[in-house]
Amino acid sequence: MAKSIFYHAGCPVCVSAEHDIINLIGKDNVEIVHLGEERNKIDDAEKAGVKSVPALVTPNENVLHINFGASIAEVKG
Amino acid sequence: MAKSIFYHAGCPVCVSAEHDIINLIGKDNVEIVHLGEERNKIDDAEKAGVKSVPALVTPNENVLHINFGASIAEVKG
């Protein structure tokens, strides 16, 4: 199975959701991207349709926005 | 592993998220509850902290609100 990508920005909502997602789908099935630290990946996230973090982009390229930590605009700062 | 519970109300956003969740965590690991059809479970969902659907309640009782289909108030009608 292709990996999902979990985008977050280190906020408490993000960290909590990250733990849940890893528990649910398995650490090996998800790539974790911290947009606050890997700012060059913000473009990729936006192109994938990520509007807020935390968000999970599935292997078939759907975006699941999970709870609400911060908008992409806030991540850009 | 205890099952997660996926609450939805039949809306297009819900159905799309349901497919994604089943693909990600496996059909056997999630109980699907359609609150429009199983209205007696709306109370359980609210007690679990579900504010909108679709939402996934994890085995450790965290609530992941996924995208946004409808508020619980709208589901109650």
Backbone of each chain as nested JSON, in Angstrom:
{
  "chains": [
    {"id": "A", "residues": [
      {"number": 1, "name": "MET", "atoms": {"N": [0.849, -1.202, 0.0], "CA": [0.0, 0.0, 0.0], "C": [0.873, 1.236, 0.0]}},
      {"number": 2, "name": "ALA", "atoms": {"N": [0.526, 2.218, -0.82], "CA": [1.241, 3.488, -0.802], "C": [1.032, 4.136, 0.561]}},
      {"number": 3, "name": "LYS", "atoms": {"N": [1.984, 4.977, 0.926], "CA": [1.881, 5.632, 2.226], "C": [0.93, 6.811, 2.175]}},
      {"number": 4, "name": "SER", "atoms": {"N": [0.3, 7.054, 3.308], "CA": [-0.408, 8.31, 3.499], "C": [0.615, 9.333, 3.987]}},
      {"number": 5, "name": "ILE", "atoms": {"N": [0.259, 10.597, 3.86], "CA": [1.105, 11.661, 4.4], "C": [0.308, 12.448, 5.422]}},
      {"number": 6, "name": "PHE", "atoms": {"N": [0.854, 12.555, 6.628], "CA": [0.202, 13.308, 7.688], "C": [0.928, 14.64, 7.832]}},
      {"number": 7, "name": "TYR", "atoms": {"N": [0.235, 15.731, 7.508], "CA": [0.815, 17.069, 7.625], "C": [0.409, 17.678, 8.954]}},
      {"number": 8, "name": "HIS", "atoms": {"N": [1.365, 18.231, 9.656], "CA": [1.015, 18.916, 10.904], "C": [1.963, 20.09, 11.106]}},
      {"number": 9, "name": "ALA", "atoms": {"N": [1.739, 20.823, 12.196], "CA": [2.591, 21.982, 12.455], "C": [2.963, 22.062, 13.932]}},
      {"number": 10, "name": "GLY", "atoms": {"N": [2.934, 20.925, 14.6], "CA": [3.436, 20.876, 15.965], "C": [2.485, 21.372, 17.045]}},
      {"number": 11, "name": "CYS", "atoms": {"N": [1.287, 21.799, 16.627], "CA": [0.335, 22.281, 17.633], "C": [-0.205, 21.104, 18.454]}},
      {"number": 12, "name": "PRO", "atoms": {"N": [-0.752, 21.398, 19.647], "CA": [-1.248, 20.309, 20.499], "C": [-2.305, 19.442, 19.812]}},
      {"number": 13, "name": "VAL", "atoms": {"N": [-3.218, 20.082, 19.069], "CA": [-4.236, 19.31, 18.337], "C": [-3.566, 18.363, 17.34]}},
      {"number": 14, "name": "CYS", "atoms": {"N": [-2.487, 18.879, 16.705], "CA": [-1.775, 18.069, 15.707], "C": [-1.112, 16.857, 16.338]}},
      {"number": 15, "name": "VAL", "atoms": {"N": [-0.446, 17.073, 17.483], "CA": [0.312, 15.999, 18.128], "C": [-0.643, 14.898, 18.585]}},
      {"number": 16, "name": "SER", "atoms": {"N": [-1.768, 15.309, 19.137], "CA": [-2.767, 14.342, 19.587], "C": [-3.293, 13.521, 18.411]}},
      {"number": 17, "name": "ALA", "atoms": {"N": [-3.612, 14.21, 17.324], "CA": [-4.137, 13.512, 16.141], "C": [-3.064, 12.605, 15.537]}},
      {"number": 18, "name": "GLU", "atoms": {"N": [-1.802, 13.045, 15.585], "CA": [-0.712, 12.223, 15.052], "C": [-0.647, 10.887, 15.773]}},
      {"number": 19, "name": "HIS", "atoms": {"N": [-0.727, 10.935, 17.11], "CA": [-0.683, 9.685, 17.88], "C": [-1.845, 8.778, 17.495]}},
      {"number": 20, "name": "ASP", "atoms": {"N": [-3.027, 9.375, 17.354], "CA": [-4.199, 8.565, 17.005], "C": [-4.039, 7.912, 15.635]}},
      {"number": 21, "name": "ILE", "atoms": {"N": [-3.569, 8.709, 14.676], "CA": [-3.424, 8.19, 13.311], "C": [-2.384, 7.076, 13.268]}},
      {"number": 22, "name": "ILE", "atoms": {"N": [-1.276, 7.264, 13.971], "CA": [-0.241, 6.22, 13.987], "C": [-0.783, 4.954, 14.633]}},
      {"number": 23, "name": "ASN", "atoms": {"N": [-1.542, 5.107, 15.71], "CA": [-2.138, 3.928, 16.345], "C": [-3.105, 3.219, 15.41]}},
      {"number": 24, "name": "LEU", "atoms": {"N": [-3.839, 4.005, 14.63], "CA": [-4.896, 3.416, 13.803], "C": [-4.354, 2.764, 12.536]}},
      {"number": 25, "name": "ILE", "atoms": {"N": [-3.435, 3.448, 11.856], "CA": [-3.045, 2.921, 10.541], "C": [-1.621, 2.375, 10.516]}},
      {"number": 26, "name": "GLY", "atoms": {"N": [-0.89, 2.572, 11.616], "CA": [0.445, 1.984, 11.71], "C": [1.525, 2.935, 11.253]}},
      {"number": 27, "name": "LYS", "atoms": {"N": [2.59, 3.005, 12.045], "CA": [3.684, 3.939, 11.797], "C": [4.293, 3.761, 10.403]}},
      {"number": 28, "name": "ASP", "atoms": {"N": [4.333, 2.503, 9.931], "CA": [4.98, 2.24, 8.644], "C": [4.142, 2.685, 7.453]}},
      {"number": 29, "name": "ASN", "atoms": {"N": [2.874, 3.014, 7.71], "CA": [1.986, 3.364, 6.602], "C": [1.783, 4.857, 6.436]}},
      {"number": 30, "name": "VAL", "atoms": {"N": [2.489, 5.64, 7.23], "CA": [2.259, 7.073, 7.147], "C": [3.579, 7.84, 7.277]}},
      {"number": 31, "name": "GLU", "atoms": {"N": [3.739, 8.804, 6.388], "CA": [4.892, 9.702, 6.446], "C": [4.434, 10.948, 7.203]}},
      {"number": 32, "name": "ILE", "atoms": {"N": [5.215, 11.349, 8.189], "CA": [4.843, 12.516, 8.987], "C": [5.638, 13.725, 8.499]}},
      {"number": 33, "name": "VAL", "atoms": {"N": [4.936, 14.796, 8.164], "CA": [5.607, 16.019, 7.707], "C": [5.228, 17.182, 8.632]}},
      {"number": 34, "name": "HIS", "atoms": {"N": [6.216, 17.775, 9.248], "CA": [6.031, 18.935, 10.139], "C": [6.267, 20.192, 9.304]}},
      {"number": 35, "name": "LEU", "atoms": {"N": [5.187, 20.847, 8.921], "CA": [5.308, 21.983, 8.001], "C": [6.007, 23.18, 8.635]}},
      {"number": 36, "name": "GLY", "atoms": {"N": [6.029, 23.232, 9.956], "CA": [6.772, 24.312, 10.61], "C": [8.271, 24.14, 10.432]}},
      {"number": 37, "name": "GLU", "atoms": {"N": [8.708, 22.884, 10.367], "CA": [10.148, 22.603, 10.221], "C": [10.549, 22.358, 8.771]}},
      {"number": 38, "name": "GLU", "atoms": {"N": [9.614, 21.81, 7.979], "CA": [9.917, 21.521, 6.573], "C": [9.075, 22.456, 5.713]}},
      {"number": 39, "name": "ARG", "atoms": {"N": [9.466, 23.737, 5.756], "CA": [8.639, 24.764, 5.125], "C": [8.615, 24.638, 3.608]}},
      {"number": 40, "name": "ASN", "atoms": {"N": [9.613, 23.979, 3.044], "CA": [9.637, 23.773, 1.592], "C": [8.543, 22.797, 1.141]}},
      {"number": 41, "name": "LYS", "atoms": {"N": [7.898, 22.14, 2.109], "CA": [6.838, 21.202, 1.724], "C": [5.438, 21.818, 1.815]}},
      {"number": 42, "name": "ILE", "atoms": {"N": [5.369, 23.095, 2.2], "CA": [4.063, 23.749, 2.295], "C": [3.391, 23.786, 0.922]}},
      {"number": 43, "name": "ASP", "atoms": {"N": [4.19, 24.029, -0.128], "CA": [3.642, 24.036, -1.491], "C": [3.013, 22.698, -1.857]}},
      {"number": 44, "name": "ASP", "atoms": {"N": [3.739, 21.605, -1.537], "CA": [3.2, 20.27, -1.823], "C": [1.861, 20.067, -1.122]}},
      {"number": 45, "name": "ALA", "atoms": {"N": [1.822, 20.497, 0.136], "CA": [0.607, 20.303, 0.927], "C": [-0.554, 21.069, 0.292]}},
      {"number": 46, "name": "GLU", "atoms": {"N": [-0.293, 22.319, -0.086], "CA": [-1.354, 23.127, -0.695], "C": [-1.823, 22.519, -2.011]}},
      {"number": 47, "name": "LYS", "atoms": {"N": [-0.859, 22.041, -2.807], "CA": [-1.23, 21.42, -4.093], "C": [-2.066, 20.165, -3.88]}},
      {"number": 48, "name": "ALA", "atoms": {"N": [-1.814, 19.461, -2.773], "CA": [-2.588, 18.251, -2.475], "C": [-3.992, 18.592, -1.984]}},
      {"number": 49, "name": "GLY", "atoms": {"N": [-4.205, 19.881, -1.664], "CA": [-5.532, 20.289, -1.223], "C": [-5.658, 20.495, 0.274]}},
      {"number": 50, "name": "VAL", "atoms": {"N": [-4.524, 20.519, 0.96], "CA": [-4.549, 20.709, 2.412], "C": [-4.871, 22.171, 2.727]}},
      {"number": 51, "name": "LYS", "atoms": {"N": [-5.953, 22.385, 3.48], "CA": [-6.394, 23.737, 3.83], "C": [-6.035, 24.083, 5.265]}},
      {"number": 52, "name": "SER", "atoms": {"N": [-5.894, 23.065, 6.097], "CA": [-5.57, 23.274, 7.506], "C": [-4.832, 22.041, 8.01]}},
      {"number": 53, "name": "VAL", "atoms": {"N": [-4.177, 22.192, 9.13], "CA": [-3.507, 21.059, 9.76], "C": [-4.143, 20.79, 11.124]}},
      {"number": 54, "name": "PRO", "atoms": {"N": [-4.103, 19.571, 11.621], "CA": [-3.564, 18.384, 10.954], "C": [-4.441, 17.889, 9.814]}},
      {"number": 55, "name": "ALA", "atoms": {"N": [-3.788, 17.273, 8.825], "CA": [-4.511, 16.697, 7.695], "C": [-3.786, 15.445, 7.228]}},
      {"number": 56, "name": "LEU", "atoms": {"N": [-4.565, 14.506, 6.76], "CA": [-4.0, 13.268, 6.234], "C": [-4.341, 13.176, 4.757]}},
      {"number": 57, "name": "VAL", "atoms": {"N": [-3.293, 13.052, 3.925], "CA": [-3.518, 12.827, 2.5], "C": [-3.402, 11.328, 2.275]}},
      {"number": 58, "name": "THR", "atoms": {"N": [-4.483, 10.721, 1.785], "CA": [-4.525, 9.263, 1.651], "C": [-3.791, 8.831, 0.383]}},
      {"number": 59, "name": "PRO", "atoms": {"N": [-3.479, 7.526, 0.269], "CA": [-2.774, 7.038, -0.93], "C": [-3.533, 7.342, -2.214]}},
      {"number": 60, "name": "ASN", "atoms": {"N": [-4.854, 7.435, -2.167], "CA": [-5.603, 7.794, -3.377], "C": [-5.887, 9.294, -3.456]}},
      {"number": 61, "name": "GLU", "atoms": {"N": [-5.076, 10.051, -2.71], "CA": [-5.019, 11.516, -2.845], "C": [-6.239, 12.263, -2.343]}},
      {"number": 62, "name": "ASN", "atoms": {"N": [-7.038, 11.622, -1.517], "CA": [-8.063, 12.384, -0.814], "C": [-7.426, 13.066, 0.381]}},
      {"number": 63, "name": "VAL", "atoms": {"N": [-7.979, 14.201, 0.768], "CA": [-7.482, 14.912, 1.943], "C": [-8.501, 14.781, 3.064]}},
      {"number": 64, "name": "LEU", "atoms": {"N": [-8.054, 14.26, 4.194], "CA": [-8.896, 14.219, 5.383], "C": [-8.388, 15.284, 6.347]}},
      {"number": 65, "name": "HIS", "atoms": {"N": [-9.179, 16.354, 6.499], "CA": [-8.831, 17.361, 7.495], "C": [-9.332, 16.863, 8.839]}},
      {"number": 66, "name": "ILE", "atoms": {"N": [-8.443, 16.733, 9.789], "CA": [-8.787, 16.1, 11.066], "C": [-8.773, 17.157, 12.163]}},
      {"number": 67, "name": "ASN", "atoms": {"N": [-9.918, 17.305, 12.824], "CA": [-10.044, 18.36, 13.829], "C": [-9.531, 19.669, 13.24]}},
      {"number": 68, "name": "PHE", "atoms": {"N": [-9.074, 20.573, 14.034], "CA": [-8.559, 21.815, 13.451], "C": [-7.484, 22.376, 14.353]}},
      {"number": 69, "name": "GLY", "atoms": {"N": [-6.274, 22.438, 13.83], "CA": [-5.171, 23.012, 14.588], "C": [-4.865, 24.411, 14.115]}},
      {"number": 70, "name": "ALA", "atoms": {"N": [-4.619, 24.544, 12.827], "CA": [-4.245, 25.836, 12.26], "C": [-4.492, 25.801, 10.764]}},
      {"number": 71, "name": "SER", "atoms": {"N": [-4.808, 26.958, 10.202], "CA": [-4.956, 27.04, 8.752], "C": [-3.575, 27.083, 8.11]}},
      {"number": 72, "name": "ILE", "atoms": {"N": [-3.528, 26.774, 6.822], "CA": [-2.256, 26.856, 6.096], "C": [-1.741, 28.296, 6.122]}},
      {"number": 73, "name": "ALA", "atoms": {"N": [-2.644, 29.256, 6.048], "CA": [-2.233, 30.668, 6.114], "C": [-1.495, 30.943, 7.427]}},
      {"number": 74, "name": "GLU", "atoms": {"N": [-1.995, 30.374, 8.518], "CA": [-1.326, 30.566, 9.804], "C": [0.031, 29.87, 9.838]}},
      {"number": 75, "name": "VAL", "atoms": {"N": [0.102, 28.72, 9.193], "CA": [1.376, 27.99, 9.149], "C": [2.416, 28.8, 8.378]}},
      {"number": 76, "name": "LYS", "atoms": {"N": [1.956, 29.454, 7.303], "CA": [2.876, 30.28, 6.515], "C": [3.376, 31.471, 7.343]}},
      {"number": 77, "name": "GLY", "atoms": {"N": [2.5, 32.006, 8.19], "CA": [2.88, 33.068, 9.131], "C": [3.095, 34.41, 8.481]}}
    ]},
    {"id": "B", "residues": [
      {"number": 1, "name": "MET", "atoms": {"N": [-7.11, -5.38, 19.074], "CA": [-7.371, -3.947, 19.185], "C": [-8.87, -3.704, 19.262]}},
      {"number": 2, "name": "ALA", "atoms": {"N": [-9.28, -2.837, 20.168], "CA": [-10.685, -2.453, 20.244], "C": [-11.056, -1.736, 18.944]}},
      {"number": 3, "name": "LYS", "atoms": {"N": [-12.335, -1.787, 18.616], "CA": [-12.777, -1.149, 17.38], "C": [-12.919, 0.358, 17.554]}},
      {"number": 4, "name": "SER", "atoms": {"N": [-12.685, 1.069, 16.475], "CA": [-13.075, 2.471, 16.397], "C": [-14.54, 2.514, 15.974]}},
      {"number": 5, "name": "ILE", "atoms": {"N": [-15.184, 3.636, 16.198], "CA": [-16.555, 3.822, 15.714], "C": [-16.576, 5.026, 14.781]}},
      {"number": 6, "name": "PHE", "atoms": {"N": [-17.064, 4.813, 13.581], "CA": [-17.181, 5.9, 12.6], "C": [-18.64, 6.331, 12.544]}},
      {"number": 7, "name": "TYR", "atoms": {"N": [-18.912, 7.555, 12.969], "CA": [-20.267, 8.096, 12.931], "C": [-20.452, 8.929, 11.676]}},
      {"number": 8, "name": "HIS", "atoms": {"N": [-21.542, 8.698, 10.988], "CA": [-21.825, 9.52, 9.811], "C": [-23.323, 9.703, 9.674]}},
      {"number": 9, "name": "ALA", "atoms": {"N": [-23.714, 10.454, 8.642], "CA": [-25.141, 10.693, 8.456], "C": [-25.524, 10.605, 6.989]}},
      {"number": 10, "name": "GLY", "atoms": {"N": [-24.731, 9.869, 6.23], "CA": [-25.096, 9.593, 4.846], "C": [-24.793, 10.69, 3.848]}},
      {"number": 11, "name": "CYS", "atoms": {"N": [-24.232, 11.804, 4.319], "CA": [-23.931, 12.9, 3.397], "C": [-22.743, 12.517, 2.504]}},
      {"number": 12, "name": "PRO", "atoms": {"N": [-22.615, 13.191, 1.356], "CA": [-21.519, 12.853, 0.437], "C": [-20.14, 12.931, 1.1]}},
      {"number": 13, "name": "VAL", "atoms": {"N": [-19.921, 13.959, 1.914], "CA": [-18.631, 14.082, 2.61], "C": [-18.4, 12.858, 3.505]}},
      {"number": 14, "name": "CYS", "atoms": {"N": [-19.499, 12.417, 4.151], "CA": [-19.397, 11.258, 5.052], "C": [-19.041, 9.99, 4.295]}},
      {"number": 15, "name": "VAL", "atoms": {"N": [-19.7, 9.761, 3.169], "CA": [-19.494, 8.527, 2.411], "C": [-18.067, 8.458, 1.894]}},
      {"number": 16, "name": "SER", "atoms": {"N": [-17.582, 9.593, 1.397], "CA": [-16.209, 9.658, 0.909], "C": [-15.224, 9.354, 2.044]}},
      {"number": 17, "name": "ALA", "atoms": {"N": [-15.44, 9.979, 3.193], "CA": [-14.539, 9.752, 4.333], "C": [-14.634, 8.309, 4.825]}},
      {"number": 18, "name": "GLU", "atoms": {"N": [-15.835, 7.745, 4.773], "CA": [-16.012, 6.355, 5.201], "C": [-15.148, 5.421, 4.359]}},
      {"number": 19, "name": "HIS", "atoms": {"N": [-15.161, 5.626, 3.048], "CA": [-14.343, 4.777, 2.182], "C": [-12.866, 4.917, 2.526]}},
      {"number": 20, "name": "ASP", "atoms": {"N": [-12.445, 6.154, 2.754], "CA": [-11.035, 6.385, 3.069], "C": [-10.647, 5.711, 4.381]}},
      {"number": 21, "name": "ILE", "atoms": {"N": [-11.497, 5.859, 5.387], "CA": [-11.188, 5.282, 6.7], "C": [-11.139, 3.754, 6.626]}},
      {"number": 22, "name": "ILE", "atoms": {"N": [-12.086, 3.167, 5.897], "CA": [-12.085, 1.705, 5.767], "C": [-10.828, 1.241, 5.041]}},
      {"number": 23, "name": "ASN", "atoms": {"N": [-10.442, 1.971, 4.0], "CA": [-9.208, 1.613, 3.299], "C": [-7.995, 1.714, 4.201]}},
      {"number": 24, "name": "LEU", "atoms": {"N": [-7.988, 2.733, 5.067], "CA": [-6.8, 2.999, 5.881], "C": [-6.688, 2.056, 7.07]}},
      {"number": 25, "name": "ILE", "atoms": {"N": [-7.78, 1.84, 7.771], "CA": [-7.648, 1.088, 9.022], "C": [-8.279, -0.301, 8.954]}},
      {"number": 26, "name": "GLY", "atoms": {"N": [-8.983, -0.584, 7.857], "CA": [-9.522, -1.933, 7.67], "C": [-10.949, -2.056, 8.174]}},
      {"number": 27, "name": "LYS", "atoms": {"N": [-11.765, -2.698, 7.373], "CA": [-13.195, -2.84, 7.653], "C": [-13.458, -3.507, 9.007]}},
      {"number": 28, "name": "ASP", "atoms": {"N": [-12.582, -4.448, 9.375], "CA": [-12.81, -5.192, 10.621], "C": [-12.485, -4.377, 11.86]}},
      {"number": 29, "name": "ASN", "atoms": {"N": [-11.833, -3.239, 11.675], "CA": [-11.407, -2.454, 12.836], "C": [-12.302, -1.265, 13.129]}},
      {"number": 30, "name": "VAL", "atoms": {"N": [-13.373, -1.165, 12.372], "CA": [-14.224, 0.004, 12.577], "C": [-15.7, -0.375, 12.475]}},
      {"number": 31, "name": "GLU", "atoms": {"N": [-16.467, 0.11, 13.436], "CA": [-17.92, -0.058, 13.414], "C": [-18.506, 1.202, 12.777]}},
      {"number": 32, "name": "ILE", "atoms": {"N": [-19.374, 1.022, 11.796], "CA": [-19.961, 2.166, 11.092], "C": [-21.356, 2.424, 11.662]}},
      {"number": 33, "name": "VAL", "atoms": {"N": [-21.615, 3.633, 12.098], "CA": [-22.933, 3.983, 12.635], "C": [-23.513, 5.139, 11.822]}},
      {"number": 34, "name": "HIS", "atoms": {"N": [-24.665, 4.901, 11.204], "CA": [-25.367, 5.931, 10.426], "C": [-26.386, 6.581, 11.356]}},
      {"number": 35, "name": "LEU", "atoms": {"N": [-26.068, 7.781, 11.815], "CA": [-26.925, 8.434, 12.813], "C": [-28.283, 8.84, 12.262]}},
      {"number": 36, "name": "GLY", "atoms": {"N": [-28.384, 8.964, 10.95], "CA": [-29.68, 9.259, 10.355], "C": [-30.62, 8.066, 10.479]}},
      {"number": 37, "name": "GLU", "atoms": {"N": [-30.045, 6.86, 10.443], "CA": [-30.86, 5.638, 10.513], "C": [-30.925, 5.067, 11.925]}},
      {"number": 38, "name": "GLU", "atoms": {"N": [-29.842, 5.276, 12.684], "CA": [-29.819, 4.75, 14.056], "C": [-29.85, 5.935, 15.015]}},
      {"number": 39, "name": "ARG", "atoms": {"N": [-31.032, 6.562, 15.059], "CA": [-31.142, 7.815, 15.793], "C": [-30.988, 7.618, 17.303]}},
      {"number": 40, "name": "ASN", "atoms": {"N": [-31.212, 6.414, 17.781], "CA": [-31.024, 6.132, 19.212], "C": [-29.553, 6.175, 19.61]}},
      {"number": 41, "name": "LYS", "atoms": {"N": [-28.668, 6.233, 18.634], "CA": [-27.233, 6.3, 18.953], "C": [-26.689, 7.726, 18.964]}},
      {"number": 42, "name": "ILE", "atoms": {"N": [-27.55, 8.696, 18.678], "CA": [-27.097, 10.095, 18.678], "C": [-26.592, 10.48, 20.073]}},
      {"number": 43, "name": "ASP", "atoms": {"N": [-27.294, 9.998, 21.105], "CA": [-26.871, 10.281, 22.483], "C": [-25.468, 9.748, 22.759]}},
      {"number": 44, "name": "ASP", "atoms": {"N": [-25.228, 8.508, 22.343], "CA": [-23.895, 7.914, 22.544], "C": [-22.827, 8.769, 21.864]}},
      {"number": 45, "name": "ALA", "atoms": {"N": [-23.147, 9.199, 20.655], "CA": [-22.17, 9.981, 19.898], "C": [-21.863, 11.293, 20.623]}},
      {"number": 46, "name": "GLU", "atoms": {"N": [-22.919, 11.952, 21.089], "CA": [-22.714, 13.223, 21.788], "C": [-21.909, 13.016, 23.07]}},
      {"number": 47, "name": "LYS", "atoms": {"N": [-22.227, 11.939, 23.803], "CA": [-21.486, 11.654, 25.039], "C": [-20.017, 11.37, 24.754]}},
      {"number": 48, "name": "ALA", "atoms": {"N": [-19.742, 10.789, 23.594], "CA": [-18.352, 10.51, 23.224], "C": [-17.612, 11.773, 22.799]}},
      {"number": 49, "name": "GLY", "atoms": {"N": [-18.376, 12.867, 22.587], "CA": [-17.738, 14.129, 22.223], "C": [-17.844, 14.479, 20.758]}},
      {"number": 50, "name": "VAL", "atoms": {"N": [-18.693, 13.755, 20.038], "CA": [-18.858, 14.023, 18.606], "C": [-19.667, 15.307, 18.419]}},
      {"number": 51, "name": "LYS", "atoms": {"N": [-19.088, 16.277, 17.728], "CA": [-19.736, 17.577, 17.495], "C": [-20.284, 17.684, 16.083]}},
      {"number": 52, "name": "SER", "atoms": {"N": [-19.694, 16.928, 15.166], "CA": [-20.11, 16.964, 13.768], "C": [-19.774, 15.614, 13.145]}},
      {"number": 53, "name": "VAL", "atoms": {"N": [-20.397, 15.363, 12.008], "CA": [-20.086, 14.131, 11.272], "C": [-19.496, 14.506, 9.919]}},
      {"number": 54, "name": "PRO", "atoms": {"N": [-18.661, 13.67, 9.346], "CA": [-18.206, 12.382, 9.868], "C": [-17.192, 12.544, 11.002]}},
      {"number": 55, "name": "ALA", "atoms": {"N": [-17.194, 11.586, 11.923], "CA": [-16.231, 11.594, 13.016], "C": [-15.852, 10.167, 13.358]}},
      {"number": 56, "name": "LEU", "atoms": {"N": [-14.61, 10.005, 13.779], "CA": [-14.123, 8.691, 14.174], "C": [-13.773, 8.743, 15.656]}},
      {"number": 57, "name": "VAL", "atoms": {"N": [-14.402, 7.859, 16.444], "CA": [-14.035, 7.744, 17.857], "C": [-13.052, 6.589, 17.96]}},
      {"number": 58, "name": "THR", "atoms": {"N": [-11.843, 6.885, 18.43], "CA": [-10.786, 5.873, 18.449], "C": [-10.966, 4.944, 19.656]}},
      {"number": 59, "name": "PRO", "atoms": {"N": [-10.254, 3.802, 19.653], "CA": [-10.371, 2.861, 20.775], "C": [-10.014, 3.516, 22.116]}},
      {"number": 60, "name": "ASN", "atoms": {"N": [-9.136, 4.497, 22.118], "CA": [-8.822, 5.19, 23.37], "C": [-9.683, 6.439, 23.588]}},
      {"number": 61, "name": "GLU", "atoms": {"N": [-10.792, 6.467, 22.878], "CA": [-11.864, 7.44, 23.124], "C": [-11.55, 8.873, 22.727]}},
      {"number": 62, "name": "ASN", "atoms": {"N": [-10.561, 9.052, 21.874], "CA": [-10.398, 10.376, 21.268], "C": [-11.37, 10.505, 20.105]}},
      {"number": 63, "name": "VAL", "atoms": {"N": [-11.773, 11.729, 19.837], "CA": [-12.671, 11.975, 18.707], "C": [-11.896, 12.689, 17.61]}},
      {"number": 64, "name": "LEU", "atoms": {"N": [-11.888, 12.101, 16.435], "CA": [-11.301, 12.76, 15.271], "C": [-12.442, 13.23, 14.383]}},
      {"number": 65, "name": "HIS", "atoms": {"N": [-12.639, 14.55, 14.336], "CA": [-13.626, 15.105, 13.41], "C": [-12.966, 15.217, 12.054]}},
      {"number": 66, "name": "ILE", "atoms": {"N": [-13.542, 14.575, 11.063], "CA": [-12.902, 14.469, 9.753], "C": [-13.693, 15.295, 8.748]}},
      {"number": 67, "name": "ASN", "atoms": {"N": [-13.0, 16.259, 8.14], "CA": [-13.685, 17.175, 7.217], "C": [-14.956, 17.684, 7.891]}},
      {"number": 68, "name": "PHE", "atoms": {"N": [-15.949, 18.041, 7.16], "CA": [-17.164, 18.506, 7.826], "C": [-18.351, 18.204, 6.941]}},
      {"number": 69, "name": "GLY", "atoms": {"N": [-19.234, 17.356, 7.421], "CA": [-20.45, 17.042, 6.668], "C": [-21.632, 17.786, 7.251]}},
      {"number": 70, "name": "ALA", "atoms": {"N": [-21.855, 17.603, 8.556], "CA": [-23.009, 18.219, 9.204], "C": [-22.771, 18.242, 10.703]}},
      {"number": 71, "name": "SER", "atoms": {"N": [-23.329, 19.231, 11.364], "CA": [-23.238, 19.284, 12.822], "C": [-24.226, 18.29, 13.423]}},
      {"number": 72, "name": "ILE", "atoms": {"N": [-23.998, 17.937, 14.681], "CA": [-24.928, 17.032, 15.356], "C": [-26.316, 17.683, 15.435]}},
      {"number": 73, "name": "ALA", "atoms": {"N": [-26.343, 19.0, 15.605], "CA": [-27.641, 19.709, 15.65], "C": [-28.403, 19.488, 14.341]}},
      {"number": 74, "name": "GLU", "atoms": {"N": [-27.676, 19.525, 13.231], "CA": [-28.323, 19.303, 11.924], "C": [-28.796, 17.848, 11.781]}},
      {"number": 75, "name": "VAL", "atoms": {"N": [-28.018, 16.932, 12.352], "CA": [-28.409, 15.518, 12.275], "C": [-29.692, 15.281, 13.07]}},
      {"number": 76, "name": "LYS", "atoms": {"N": [-29.791, 15.992, 14.222], "CA": [-31.003, 15.859, 15.043], "C": [-32.222, 16.411, 14.286]}},
      {"number": 77, "name": "GLY", "atoms": {"N": [-32.002, 17.465, 13.507], "CA": [-33.049, 18.02, 12.641], "C": [-34.106, 18.8, 13.393]}}
    ]}
  ]
}
